[in-house]
Structure formats: C-alpha cells, structure tokens
Amino acid sequence: MKKLNLYTIFALLLMTRSVAMYAQEYVPIIQEGNVWNTLDVTAGMYNTYYNNVNWFSGDTIIDDVRYAKLMGTTDGDAPHLFSLLREDDGKVWERLNNQREILLYDFTANVGDTLWCGLWADEYHYNIVDSISIEHIGGVDRKKFWFGLEYDWFGTAATEIWIEGIGSDLGLLYSGSAGISGAYYCTLCFHQNDELIWQNPNYDDCTFDAVGENSFANEIFVCPNPAKDVVNINFADDTECQSVAIYSIDGRLVETCHGASLQQTTINVENLNAGVYILKLRMADGKEFSERIVKQ
C-alpha cells in the first residue's frame, strides 16, 4: 500500500511538472525596454540593405482602443513612428494607416492550426503550426512556434519561427512574409533593457554591413533575389569569372558552376531548400565576391 502511494505521488509530481511547463506565464511582446534589430532588404538588380532598430515608447487611443507606439530608426536616421500595436490574450494586432487592423501573431494557437497573419495574409499566404516547443530564453520559458516544416508554398518550403515575447525571426512586423517576392526581412537581434536576449544564429552581428559583403557593388549584379528557380549573375564589364558556388549558412557547399561566361552566367537553385545562402564568385585575378541570397 505504501509503495502504491509513493508511485501515485511520484506520478502526480510528474504530471504537475508537465502541466507547469506548458502553462508557463505568457511573455508579452509589448514592453518598454524591448529593442529589435531588423535587416530589411529590397531586392532587385541592386540589393538595397537597411538596418532598422525598433522599440516601444508611449501609447495612443484611437476609436477607444489603446495602441502602443512602435518607434524606430533606419540606418541611424531621426526616430519616427513605425506602427501601432496592441496585445490581447496572447494575440498581437497592428493598426495600419488605412485604419484596418491585421493579426500579426497568435500565441494561443495549437499544432496543426492554420493562421492568416501579417500584411500579406490571403488564400495563398498563411502559416500552419508544425510544432511548438518550450525554450528558456532570456531567463524565462517561452513558447517557440515552428512553421513550414510539412507544407509548401508554390512548390518551395516556406520557413518561419515565432518566439513568445520576441516575435518572428523574419522581423517583428513581417510575420507571414516568407512567401513574398521582391524583398525579405530578418530579425538580427532582440534586446531587453540593454541586455542581448536573442541573436539570429545565421548572422554574426546585430547590424548588417552590405559593403563588407560585396566589394564589387558596381561591377556584379545578382538577380532575382529572392530566387525561385535560377540566379542570374551579370557582369558590368568584361570580367572573367573562374567559378560560382553557393554555400549554406553553416558553410556547406550546395551548388557550384565552372567556366562562367564574361557577361552573364546562370546557376540553378531549383532543388535547394528555402532559406538564406551565401553566393561566392572567384575571379580570374584571384579576387572574390560574396552576397547573401534567399531561396524561396
């Protein structure tokens, strides 16, 4: 009888611990002292890189609804209002300039739920919750939502991660943007009260330096970026290129091309998984060119 009681107590303790793990206190996104560093890339023949820094400062009431003011700077310009957000019962909403509200996040969702979140949400752009984990980040347990592991958009895997209290790895305001073309976004770092809480594992710094990545900015043009099937590499002058290679963000060689032409070469990326890659070119004179590209 005593053994049975001990086993029962032990089982109850395990159940209590399990319930506590999944019922941790919700960590809100809207908090004074939260700061996001986001890379904003406008893609085209010339990629344009912007470093955004955002934080909350004050609030305002519109139509009897209180919104937090998301302030920010772009490449160190004067601080200005980026957007208006509100948070309620685990959901985060953004109020757009046309007075329309959109759902940015739903941290109450369960595995298998289909979510239409972000500015680009429509019948083709949506998120399916593939899995949810609990991770200890910044001294607290946070839910981590994983998307794009078991479904495709337009034949290519679309990946995104949400972290409770931090937002999307694509940027606080850019949830659901993994399937768009013509631009891409990425959360580089998240700070709270001047302490680094989370840093994107694919980047080494909280600020992206495009100059350091591309020393041939006026000689070599890469497009489209993001790319779906092929990446075209155009040479402004008669520059001889010996080889073209694409590496995964962790340094693995995933695609290569030799004997590139003097004016243009094309490399096939159709079979690559969606994500960020490093394009590297070796020139005949020994110089090297590199640029981050995104495979849709």
N, C-alpha and C positions, 0 to 999 in steps of 0.2 A: 504493500500500500504506500509506503514511504517512497519507494522507487517511482511509482506511478505519479505521485505528487511532484517529485523532483523533475521528472520528464515533462509533466504538464507545465510546471513553472518555467522550465527552460524553453519550451515551445512558445509560451506566451511572451517571454522576453524577446525571442527571435522575431515574433510577429510584431511586437511593439516597435522594435528597431527598424523593421522593414517599413512599417507604416510611417514612422517618423522620417525615414529617408525620402519617401515620396511625398510627404506632406510638409516639406520644409517651408519656412516663411517666404512669401513671394518677394523678390528683389525688384523694385521698380526701376524703370529707365529714367523717368523724370525726377532728377535730384540735382540740387545745387552742388557744384563741385565736380560733376561729371564732364569729361572732355573727350572728344573724339577727333582723331586724325584720319582723314579720308583722302584717298587718291581718286581723282576724277579725271578720266582720260577721254577726250574727244578724238575718235578715231577717223582716219582718212589717209590721204597720201602723206600728210604731215600729222603725226600724232601730237596732240597738244595735252600737256600734263599740268594738272592743277592740284595743289595741296590745300585742302580745306581743314580748318580747325573749328569745331562747334562746341557750344556749351549753353546751358540754360541760365537765363537772367530775367527774373521778374515774370509777370503774367498779365493777362488782359481778359476782359469779359466781353464776349460777343454773343448776342441773342441769348443772354442769360446762361451762357456756357463759359466756364473758365478754361483758358488755354495757357500753357507755359510757352514763353518766348524762347525759341532756339536761335541764339545769336551765332555769329561766325565771321571768319575772315578767309579770304582766298589769296594764297601766296603773300600773306602779310599785309593785305590792304586794310582799309578802315573797317572796324567791326560794324556789321549790319544785320538786320533781321533776316534769317534764312527761312523760318517756317513757324507755324503754331501747332503745338501738340497737346493732346490730353490723354490721360491714362485712367482706365476704369476697369476694375475687376480683372486684371491680367490682360487687358486689351489696350493697344495704343492706337490713337486716331490722329490723323493730320488734317488740318483745315487748309484747303487750297485757296488761291487768290480769287477763284470764281465762287467762293463761299461753299463749295462742295467738300464734304468730309470723305476721306478714304481710310480704310483699315490698313495700318502698317504691320501690326503684329497681333497674334492671338496666342498668348502663352497658356491658355486653358485648353488648347487643342490636344487631341489624343492621337496615337499611332493609327495611321490609315485615313485620317481626316483630310479632306480636300479644302484648301484655303485660297481665297482670292484676295491677295494682299498686295499693296503697293500701287503706284500710279499706273502701271502697265497691266493691271489685272483685267482679264477678259476671258473669253471662251478658250483661248489658246495659252494664256499665261496664268498659271496657277501653281500652287505648291501642294504636294502630297507629303504628309508627315511619314517618313520611313521609319524613324526610330527616335527615341528620347532617352537621353542619359542624364545622370546627375554628376556634376563635376565641381570640385572645390576650387573656386577661382576668387582671388581677392579676399580670402578669409571667410567666405560663405559658400554654402552649397547652392548651385544654380542649375536650372534645367537647361539642357543643350538639345536643340531640335536639329535633326538631320533631314535634308530634302534631296531628292534627285538620285537616290541610290537604286531605285527599282522601276523607273519610268523614264521616257524620253520626250523631249520637245523637238519636233521637226526632225526626228531621227538621230538627234545627238543628246547625250546625257546633260542635264542641267543641274548643277550642284549649288547648294546654299546651306549655310549653317546659321541658326539663331542661338544666341546665348542670353539667358534671362538677365535683365538689368543692363545689358550691353547692346543688344540688337543684332543685326545681320552682319556677317563677315563681308557683305557687299557694300556696307555703309548704312548708317543709321536711317537715312531717308530713302534708301534704294532697295528695300526688300522686294523680292519678286522680279528683280531686273536681270536675272541670269540668262533669260532667253532673248533679251533685246539685242539689236544690232546697231552699229554706228557709234557706240560708246561703252565704257564699262567703269565700274566703281569698285573700290576695295577699302575696307577698314584696315588701317595700318596699326593703330594703337588705341587703347582706351585707358584714360587716367581717371582717378577719383581722388580729389583733394591733393593733387600734385603727385600722387603715387601711381606708378605704372601697374595696372591691374591685368591687362591682357594685351599681347602683341601678336600680330598675324605671323604664323610660323613661316610663311612664304617670303617674308621681307625682313631685311636686317635693320631697318631704321623706321622711325615714325614719320620721316619726311622722305619723299621720293625725289631723287636728283636725276632728271632726264638727261642733263648734259653729260653726266658721268657714264650713262648707259649708251650714249650714241655720239661718238666723236665725228661721225660722217653725216651730221644732220642735213647738210645742204648737198650731199652727193648721192645718197642712197635712200630710196623711198620704199616702204613696205606697205602693201595694201592687198586685200582689205584686212583690217584689224579692229574688231574680232573677225575671225575667218571660219568658214564652214567646211569648204572642200579644198581650196588651194590658197596659198600665199604667193602673191606676185612681188618680186623684188626688182625694182627698176633702178638703173644706174644713170645718173645725170650725165656723166662724161664716159669716155671710153676707158672704163676702169676694169681691169682684168681680175676676175674672182676665181680663186682656185677651188673653193669648196663652200658648201652651205650645210649647216647642221642645226637640228632642233634638239634641245635638251629639256627634260622635265625640270621642275623647280628644285628637285633634290639632286640634280646633276647627272641623271641617266640620259645617254644618247638614245633618242627615239626615232629620229629620221635624219637622213643625210642625202646630199646631192653633190656630184662632182662634175667638173667640166662646164661650169656655168658660162653663159654667153656674156658678151661685153655689154650689151644693152639691157637685157632682161632675162630673168630665169624664174621658173615656177616650181614650187615644191608642194607636193601633195600632203595634205593633213587630214584627209577624209577619215582615215582609220584611227586617228588619235582620239583619246577620251577628252571630254570637255575640261577645260582648266587653263592655267597660266603656264606658258613655256618660255624658254629663252632661245631666240634665234641668233645664231652666230655665223658670221661670214669671215673667211680668211682670204685676204687679198694677195695678189702675186708679189707685192712688195713686202709682205710679211705683216702688214697691219691687220687688225681685227675689228670687226663691227659687231655690236650686240644690241638686241632690243627685245623687250618683253612683248609677247604676242598672246592673244587669247583665242583658244579654240572653242567655238560654240558647240 
